[in-house]
């Protein structure tokens, strides 16, 4: 998709952290009303670029030029970019679990009358936004009582409350199951088609890129290495995308690594149960077991909210 109406350009963006150059002369162009994917390996600079755009890294801490909706932008805070209609949703969601859905949607943007929060209006407006994102939840429900997939939708509803023009989604489906991922991607399409919202999506899931992206910018080692334009006649070539991401052809995506014989047992955890620190009746980890041997690399896998971090933190004090 190309509307020939560019809503965003980032030109020669360079960002350093001490002696480390995270971004070097990165360029990005996004058309109004498109879904634009940014792809690259871990550490390529994708999230850093979006943090520059959204004001997380303020103007003056980087070099280069940003133009959004026809004007040059010099954002010093996230509030500055949100005032122009740019909203970023990070992989780690910025929601307060003990507040209601409605309170989270309007936090910092309270629906007030005469200096007093109008709760009836807050709930009514929240319900309208929840309807727009397809989330049939009571606005008074606490965020801690809904799943991660629904929390993502609350974040998008929050973005819509700010009259979003450009929605930035950083790894939005990383912690979601297939059903929640499909619903979220359908919503992004709906926002584009029905409400004209432009989106930038960062993801490592190339099947999602192929399914949703209108165009793709590839970043490698902090530099732009190419743009792939997607049309119905020329669908995304995933092998070419991978080659651009890693800088070489991959002859075997999933090489066989012979397993090592494990050494002596270093750690054994049995029937490990962890309760929520503020709600003793809520079990976060339920009778988990793990064994770690010398020379092993053991991963804790699971969706966001599954209890991985709580298990590790409780084991190690």
NUMIVO-347901 format. One record per residue (C-alpha): residue number from 1; residue in three letters; x, y, z. Coordinates in Angstrom, 2 decimals, padded with zeros to 5 digits. Example, Ala and Ser with C-alpha at 12.3 -4.5 7.8 and 13.67 -1.06 7.14 Angstrom:
REM residues 2
+-----+-----+---------+---------+---------+
|   k |   r |      c1 |      c2 |      c3 |
+-----+-----+---------+---------+---------+
|   1 | ALA |  012.30 | -004.50 |  007.80 |
|   2 | SER |  013.67 | -001.06 |  007.14 |
+-----+-----+---------+---------+---------+
***
This chain:
REM residues 317
+-----+-----+---------+---------+---------+
|   k |   r |      c1 |      c2 |      c3 |
+-----+-----+---------+---------+---------+
|   1 | UNK |  000.00 |  000.00 |  000.00 |
|   2 | UNK |  001.30 |  003.44 | -000.84 |
|   3 | UNK | -000.74 |  006.58 | -000.61 |
|   4 | UNK |  002.04 |  008.82 | -001.94 |
|   5 | UNK |  001.34 |  010.93 |  001.16 |
|   6 | UNK |  004.28 |  010.68 |  003.52 |
|   7 | UNK |  003.33 |  011.23 |  007.16 |
|   8 | UNK |  006.77 |  010.53 |  008.69 |
|   9 | UNK |  010.37 |  010.87 |  007.63 |
|  10 | UNK |  013.41 |  010.28 |  009.82 |
|  11 | UNK |  016.62 |  011.40 |  008.13 |
|  12 | UNK |  020.19 |  010.50 |  009.06 |
|  13 | UNK |  019.32 |  009.63 |  012.66 |
|  14 | UNK |  022.44 |  008.93 |  014.70 |
|  15 | UNK |  022.32 |  008.02 |  018.39 |
|  16 | UNK |  025.22 |  007.15 |  020.68 |
|  17 | UNK |  025.47 |  005.85 |  024.21 |
|  18 | UNK |  028.92 |  006.85 |  025.39 |
|  19 | UNK |  031.39 |  005.23 |  022.98 |
|  20 | UNK |  028.71 |  002.95 |  021.49 |
|  21 | UNK |  026.98 |  004.04 |  018.28 |
|  22 | UNK |  023.49 |  002.53 |  018.46 |
|  23 | UNK |  022.19 |  004.22 |  015.28 |
|  24 | UNK |  024.18 |  005.50 |  012.31 |
|  25 | UNK |  022.47 |  007.69 |  009.69 |
|  26 | UNK |  019.22 |  005.72 |  009.83 |
|  27 | UNK |  016.47 |  006.74 |  007.41 |
|  28 | UNK |  012.79 |  005.85 |  007.63 |
|  29 | UNK |  009.83 |  006.94 |  005.51 |
|  30 | UNK |  006.24 |  006.00 |  006.34 |
|  31 | UNK |  003.17 |  006.75 |  004.22 |
|  32 | UNK | -000.06 |  007.97 |  005.76 |
|  33 | UNK | -002.46 |  005.11 |  006.42 |
|  34 | UNK |  000.02 |  002.27 |  006.00 |
|  35 | UNK |  001.22 | -000.48 |  008.33 |
|  36 | UNK |  005.00 | -000.26 |  008.23 |
|  37 | UNK |  007.13 | -003.02 |  009.74 |
|  38 | UNK |  010.66 | -002.50 |  011.05 |
|  39 | UNK |  012.72 | -005.68 |  011.09 |
|  40 | UNK |  016.18 | -006.56 |  012.32 |
|  41 | UNK |  018.02 | -008.84 |  014.68 |
|  42 | UNK |  018.12 | -008.24 |  018.43 |
|  43 | UNK |  020.22 | -005.17 |  019.12 |
|  44 | UNK |  019.90 | -003.82 |  015.57 |
|  45 | UNK |  018.50 | -000.51 |  016.84 |
|  46 | UNK |  014.78 | -000.85 |  016.09 |
|  47 | UNK |  013.49 |  000.10 |  019.54 |
|  48 | UNK |  016.14 |  002.79 |  019.90 |
|  49 | UNK |  014.90 |  004.42 |  016.70 |
|  50 | UNK |  011.32 |  004.41 |  017.96 |
|  51 | UNK |  012.43 |  005.83 |  021.31 |
|  52 | UNK |  014.07 |  008.68 |  019.41 |
|  53 | UNK |  010.87 |  009.27 |  017.45 |
|  54 | UNK |  008.60 |  009.25 |  020.51 |
|  55 | UNK |  010.72 |  011.54 |  022.68 |
|  56 | UNK |  011.98 |  008.88 |  025.10 |
|  57 | UNK |  015.40 |  010.04 |  023.91 |
|  58 | UNK |  014.92 |  013.82 |  023.72 |
|  59 | UNK |  015.90 |  016.18 |  020.95 |
|  60 | UNK |  019.55 |  017.07 |  021.35 |
|  61 | UNK |  020.57 |  013.58 |  022.47 |
|  62 | UNK |  020.75 |  012.44 |  018.83 |
|  63 | UNK |  021.49 |  013.98 |  015.45 |
|  64 | UNK |  019.29 |  013.97 |  012.38 |
|  65 | UNK |  015.90 |  015.32 |  011.38 |
|  66 | UNK |  012.35 |  014.13 |  012.08 |
|  67 | UNK |  009.38 |  015.41 |  010.09 |
|  68 | UNK |  005.87 |  014.34 |  011.10 |
|  69 | UNK |  002.65 |  015.40 |  009.42 |
|  70 | UNK |  004.40 |  018.19 |  007.54 |
|  71 | UNK |  006.39 |  019.80 |  010.35 |
|  72 | UNK |  009.86 |  019.30 |  011.79 |
|  73 | UNK |  009.72 |  017.73 |  015.24 |
|  74 | UNK |  011.97 |  018.33 |  018.23 |
|  75 | UNK |  010.40 |  016.23 |  020.95 |
|  76 | UNK |  011.81 |  016.46 |  024.46 |
|  77 | UNK |  009.32 |  014.14 |  026.15 |
|  78 | UNK |  006.73 |  011.50 |  025.33 |
|  79 | UNK |  004.08 |  014.09 |  026.12 |
|  80 | UNK |  005.42 |  016.21 |  023.25 |
|  81 | UNK |  005.05 |  013.40 |  020.70 |
|  82 | UNK |  001.64 |  012.36 |  022.05 |
|  83 | UNK |  000.41 |  015.92 |  021.63 |
|  84 | UNK |  001.12 |  015.49 |  017.90 |
|  85 | UNK | -000.65 |  012.11 |  017.78 |
|  86 | UNK |  002.33 |  009.74 |  018.06 |
|  87 | UNK |  001.75 |  007.01 |  020.64 |
|  88 | UNK |  004.17 |  004.17 |  021.42 |
|  89 | UNK |  003.19 |  000.92 |  023.12 |
|  90 | UNK |  006.24 | -000.86 |  024.49 |
|  91 | UNK |  006.62 | -004.61 |  024.88 |
|  92 | UNK |  006.49 | -004.16 |  028.65 |
|  93 | UNK |  003.04 | -002.67 |  029.08 |
|  94 | UNK |  002.70 |  000.62 |  030.97 |
|  95 | UNK | -000.45 | -000.27 |  032.90 |
|  96 | UNK | -001.11 | -000.14 |  036.63 |
|  97 | UNK | -002.48 | -003.56 |  037.65 |
|  98 | UNK | -004.36 | -002.26 |  040.69 |
|  99 | UNK | -006.26 |  000.44 |  038.79 |
| 100 | UNK | -009.37 | -000.18 |  036.72 |
| 101 | UNK | -009.37 | -000.35 |  032.93 |
| 102 | UNK | -011.04 |  003.07 |  032.78 |
| 103 | UNK | -008.50 |  004.61 |  035.17 |
| 104 | UNK | -005.62 |  003.21 |  033.11 |
| 105 | UNK | -007.05 |  004.51 |  029.85 |
| 106 | UNK | -007.35 |  008.07 |  031.13 |
| 107 | UNK | -004.45 |  008.23 |  033.59 |
| 108 | UNK | -002.77 |  011.59 |  033.04 |
| 109 | UNK | -005.70 |  012.59 |  030.85 |
| 110 | UNK | -008.49 |  012.49 |  033.43 |
| 111 | UNK | -012.05 |  013.33 |  032.44 |
| 112 | UNK | -012.55 |  016.18 |  034.91 |
| 113 | UNK | -015.14 |  018.87 |  035.45 |
| 114 | UNK | -014.32 |  021.81 |  037.68 |
| 115 | UNK | -011.15 |  020.12 |  038.85 |
| 116 | UNK | -013.04 |  016.98 |  039.94 |
| 117 | UNK | -012.90 |  013.69 |  038.04 |
| 118 | UNK | -016.21 |  012.91 |  036.36 |
| 119 | UNK | -016.38 |  009.15 |  036.90 |
| 120 | UNK | -019.59 |  008.69 |  034.93 |
| 121 | UNK | -017.99 |  010.32 |  031.90 |
| 122 | UNK | -014.77 |  008.37 |  032.48 |
| 123 | UNK | -016.62 |  005.05 |  032.41 |
| 124 | UNK | -018.79 |  006.04 |  029.44 |
| 125 | UNK | -015.84 |  007.22 |  027.34 |
| 126 | UNK | -013.81 |  004.16 |  028.33 |
| 127 | UNK | -016.68 |  001.91 |  027.21 |
| 128 | UNK | -016.74 |  003.63 |  023.81 |
| 129 | UNK | -013.00 |  003.07 |  023.41 |
| 130 | UNK | -013.25 | -000.57 |  024.51 |
| 131 | UNK | -015.96 | -001.08 |  021.89 |
| 132 | UNK | -013.63 |  000.38 |  019.25 |
| 133 | UNK | -010.93 | -002.20 |  020.07 |
| 134 | UNK | -013.37 | -005.08 |  020.46 |
| 135 | UNK | -012.89 | -005.62 |  024.18 |
| 136 | UNK | -016.21 | -006.39 |  025.94 |
| 137 | UNK | -014.98 | -005.75 |  029.49 |
| 138 | UNK | -016.48 | -003.69 |  032.29 |
| 139 | UNK | -014.46 | -000.44 |  032.51 |
| 140 | UNK | -014.37 | -000.90 |  036.30 |
| 141 | UNK | -012.51 | -004.21 |  036.03 |
| 142 | UNK | -009.01 | -004.09 |  037.49 |
| 143 | UNK | -006.26 | -004.61 |  034.92 |
| 144 | UNK | -004.71 | -007.36 |  037.07 |
| 145 | UNK | -007.88 | -009.42 |  036.50 |
| 146 | UNK | -007.61 | -009.60 |  032.70 |
| 147 | UNK | -005.14 | -011.48 |  030.52 |
| 148 | UNK | -002.15 | -010.07 |  028.68 |
| 149 | UNK | -003.94 | -010.11 |  025.33 |
| 150 | UNK | -006.73 | -007.96 |  026.73 |
| 151 | UNK | -004.18 | -005.68 |  028.41 |
| 152 | UNK | -002.68 | -005.01 |  024.97 |
| 153 | UNK | -006.12 | -003.93 |  023.80 |
| 154 | UNK | -006.42 | -001.62 |  026.80 |
| 155 | UNK | -003.12 | -000.02 |  025.74 |
| 156 | UNK | -004.51 |  000.53 |  022.24 |
| 157 | UNK | -007.73 |  001.98 |  023.69 |
| 158 | UNK | -005.53 |  004.30 |  025.74 |
| 159 | UNK | -003.75 |  005.35 |  022.53 |
| 160 | UNK | -007.07 |  006.03 |  020.81 |
| 161 | UNK | -008.07 |  008.29 |  023.72 |
| 162 | UNK | -005.14 |  010.50 |  022.71 |
| 163 | UNK | -006.34 |  010.96 |  019.12 |
| 164 | UNK | -003.54 |  008.81 |  017.76 |
| 165 | UNK | -002.36 |  009.41 |  014.20 |
| 166 | UNK |  000.72 |  007.16 |  014.34 |
| 167 | UNK |  000.64 |  004.05 |  016.53 |
| 168 | UNK |  003.98 |  002.40 |  017.31 |
| 169 | UNK |  003.79 | -001.22 |  018.47 |
| 170 | UNK |  007.04 | -002.70 |  019.81 |
| 171 | UNK |  006.84 | -006.51 |  019.79 |
| 172 | UNK |  003.07 | -006.41 |  020.42 |
| 173 | UNK |  002.51 | -010.16 |  020.07 |
| 174 | UNK |  005.67 | -011.44 |  021.77 |
| 175 | UNK |  003.75 | -012.56 |  024.86 |
| 176 | UNK |  000.44 | -013.45 |  023.19 |
| 177 | UNK | -000.99 | -016.77 |  022.12 |
| 178 | UNK | -002.01 | -017.32 |  018.50 |
| 179 | UNK | -005.64 | -016.32 |  019.03 |
| 180 | UNK | -004.81 | -013.07 |  020.83 |
| 181 | UNK | -002.10 | -012.29 |  018.26 |
| 182 | UNK | -004.53 | -012.73 |  015.37 |
| 183 | UNK | -007.10 | -010.50 |  017.08 |
| 184 | UNK | -004.54 | -007.75 |  017.69 |
| 185 | UNK | -003.30 | -007.81 |  014.09 |
| 186 | UNK | -006.88 | -007.70 |  012.82 |
| 187 | UNK | -007.44 | -004.65 |  015.02 |
| 188 | UNK | -004.38 | -002.90 |  013.56 |
| 189 | UNK | -005.79 | -003.51 |  010.06 |
| 190 | UNK | -009.18 | -002.23 |  011.18 |
| 191 | UNK | -007.65 |  000.94 |  012.63 |
| 192 | UNK | -005.94 |  001.52 |  009.27 |
| 193 | UNK | -008.94 |  000.76 |  007.08 |
| 194 | UNK | -011.73 |  002.35 |  009.13 |
| 195 | UNK | -010.04 |  005.09 |  011.14 |
| 196 | UNK | -006.99 |  005.98 |  009.05 |
| 197 | UNK | -004.47 |  005.20 |  011.78 |
| 198 | UNK | -000.91 |  004.74 |  010.53 |
| 199 | UNK |  001.04 |  002.03 |  012.36 |
| 200 | UNK |  004.67 |  001.06 |  012.80 |
| 201 | UNK |  005.15 | -002.48 |  014.06 |
| 202 | UNK |  008.37 | -004.02 |  015.35 |
| 203 | UNK |  008.30 | -007.80 |  015.42 |
| 204 | UNK |  010.55 | -010.83 |  015.02 |
| 205 | UNK |  007.66 | -012.95 |  013.76 |
| 206 | UNK |  008.20 | -012.90 |  010.02 |
| 207 | UNK |  004.90 | -014.63 |  009.29 |
| 208 | UNK |  003.16 | -011.66 |  010.92 |
| 209 | UNK |  005.24 | -009.23 |  008.88 |
| 210 | UNK |  004.22 | -011.05 |  005.70 |
| 211 | UNK |  000.57 | -011.03 |  006.77 |
| 212 | UNK |  000.17 | -007.42 |  007.85 |
| 213 | UNK |  002.91 | -005.13 |  006.54 |
| 214 | UNK |  002.41 | -002.79 |  003.62 |
| 215 | UNK |  006.14 | -002.01 |  003.54 |
| 216 | UNK |  009.19 | -003.13 |  005.53 |
| 217 | UNK |  012.33 | -001.25 |  006.59 |
| 218 | UNK |  015.30 | -003.41 |  007.57 |
| 219 | UNK |  017.88 | -002.26 |  010.12 |
| 220 | UNK |  021.17 | -004.07 |  010.71 |
| 221 | UNK |  023.86 | -003.05 |  013.18 |
| 222 | UNK |  022.28 |  000.36 |  013.68 |
| 223 | UNK |  021.99 |  001.25 |  009.99 |
| 224 | UNK |  019.23 |  001.10 |  007.38 |
| 225 | UNK |  020.07 | -001.62 |  004.87 |
| 226 | UNK |  016.95 | -001.61 |  002.74 |
| 227 | UNK |  013.23 | -001.19 |  002.24 |
| 228 | UNK |  011.00 | -003.94 |  000.88 |
| 229 | UNK |  007.79 | -002.79 | -000.79 |
| 230 | UNK |  004.83 | -005.14 | -000.58 |
| 231 | UNK |  001.96 | -005.30 | -003.07 |
| 232 | UNK | -000.62 | -007.96 | -003.93 |
| 233 | UNK |  001.48 | -008.72 | -007.02 |
| 234 | UNK |  004.78 | -008.84 | -005.10 |
| 235 | UNK |  004.27 | -010.45 | -001.68 |
| 236 | UNK |  007.04 | -010.31 |  000.89 |
| 237 | UNK |  010.01 | -012.57 |  000.15 |
| 238 | UNK |  010.85 | -013.84 |  003.63 |
| 239 | UNK |  014.16 | -015.42 |  002.58 |
| 240 | UNK |  015.30 | -012.09 |  001.13 |
| 241 | UNK |  014.17 | -010.33 |  004.30 |
| 242 | UNK |  016.21 | -012.71 |  006.45 |
| 243 | UNK |  019.25 | -012.24 |  004.20 |
| 244 | UNK |  019.02 | -008.46 |  004.60 |
| 245 | UNK |  018.55 | -008.77 |  008.36 |
| 246 | UNK |  021.60 | -010.95 |  008.98 |
| 247 | UNK |  023.78 | -009.81 |  006.06 |
| 248 | UNK |  024.29 | -013.24 |  004.55 |
| 249 | UNK |  022.27 | -016.11 |  003.09 |
| 250 | UNK |  021.00 | -018.61 |  005.64 |
| 251 | UNK |  021.22 | -022.14 |  004.28 |
| 252 | UNK |  019.82 | -023.71 |  007.43 |
| 253 | UNK |  017.40 | -021.74 |  009.59 |
| 254 | UNK |  017.34 | -024.40 |  012.28 |
| 255 | UNK |  020.78 | -026.07 |  012.45 |
| 256 | UNK |  021.16 | -029.21 |  014.50 |
| 257 | UNK |  023.31 | -028.65 |  017.57 |
| 258 | UNK |  024.52 | -031.90 |  019.14 |
| 259 | UNK |  023.61 | -032.01 |  022.82 |
| 260 | UNK |  026.31 | -032.08 |  025.46 |
| 261 | UNK |  026.36 | -034.63 |  028.23 |
| 262 | UNK |  025.26 | -032.74 |  031.34 |
| 263 | UNK |  027.58 | -032.61 |  034.31 |
| 264 | UNK |  026.75 | -032.81 |  037.97 |
| 265 | UNK |  023.54 | -031.30 |  039.27 |
| 266 | UNK |  024.08 | -027.72 |  040.45 |
| 267 | UNK |  020.52 | -026.71 |  041.27 |
| 268 | UNK |  017.33 | -028.59 |  042.07 |
| 269 | UNK |  014.01 | -026.85 |  042.76 |
| 270 | UNK |  011.00 | -028.98 |  043.67 |
| 271 | UNK |  007.33 | -028.11 |  044.24 |
| 272 | UNK |  008.19 | -024.40 |  044.17 |
| 273 | UNK |  005.19 | -022.21 |  044.89 |
| 274 | UNK |  005.18 | -018.40 |  044.84 |
| 275 | UNK |  002.33 | -016.23 |  046.08 |
| 276 | UNK |  001.61 | -012.66 |  045.00 |
| 277 | UNK |  003.36 | -010.27 |  047.44 |
| 278 | UNK |  000.19 | -008.20 |  047.92 |
| 279 | UNK | -002.40 | -010.97 |  047.63 |
| 280 | UNK | -001.48 | -014.08 |  049.61 |
| 281 | UNK | -004.32 | -016.10 |  048.09 |
| 282 | UNK | -003.10 | -015.53 |  044.54 |
| 283 | UNK | -000.62 | -018.17 |  043.36 |
| 284 | UNK |  001.81 | -017.00 |  040.67 |
| 285 | UNK |  004.01 | -020.13 |  040.50 |
| 286 | UNK |  002.34 | -023.41 |  041.41 |
| 287 | UNK |  004.52 | -026.40 |  042.39 |
| 288 | UNK |  007.16 | -025.83 |  039.71 |
| 289 | UNK |  010.25 | -027.98 |  039.31 |
| 290 | UNK |  013.60 | -027.30 |  037.68 |
| 291 | UNK |  016.98 | -029.02 |  037.51 |
| 292 | UNK |  020.18 | -027.38 |  036.32 |
| 293 | UNK |  023.37 | -029.30 |  035.60 |
| 294 | UNK |  026.93 | -028.14 |  034.99 |
| 295 | UNK |  027.43 | -026.94 |  031.42 |
| 296 | UNK |  023.73 | -026.51 |  030.70 |
| 297 | UNK |  021.91 | -023.44 |  029.45 |
| 298 | UNK |  018.39 | -023.73 |  030.84 |
| 299 | UNK |  015.66 | -021.44 |  029.56 |
| 300 | UNK |  012.44 | -020.48 |  031.29 |
| 301 | UNK |  009.82 | -020.15 |  028.56 |
| 302 | UNK |  006.29 | -018.85 |  028.78 |
| 303 | UNK |  003.98 | -015.98 |  027.94 |
| 304 | UNK |  004.11 | -012.66 |  029.75 |
| 305 | UNK |  002.48 | -013.17 |  033.14 |
| 306 | UNK |  003.22 | -016.90 |  033.24 |
| 307 | UNK |  005.47 | -016.50 |  036.29 |
| 308 | UNK |  008.96 | -016.82 |  034.78 |
| 309 | UNK |  010.38 | -013.67 |  036.37 |
| 310 | UNK |  008.71 | -014.35 |  039.71 |
| 311 | UNK |  010.14 | -017.86 |  039.77 |
| 312 | UNK |  013.67 | -016.69 |  039.01 |
| 313 | UNK |  013.52 | -013.78 |  041.45 |
| 314 | UNK |  012.19 | -015.95 |  044.26 |
| 315 | UNK |  014.80 | -018.67 |  043.70 |
| 316 | UNK |  017.65 | -016.19 |  043.78 |
| 317 | UNK |  016.31 | -014.15 |  046.67 |
+-----+-----+---------+---------+---------+
***
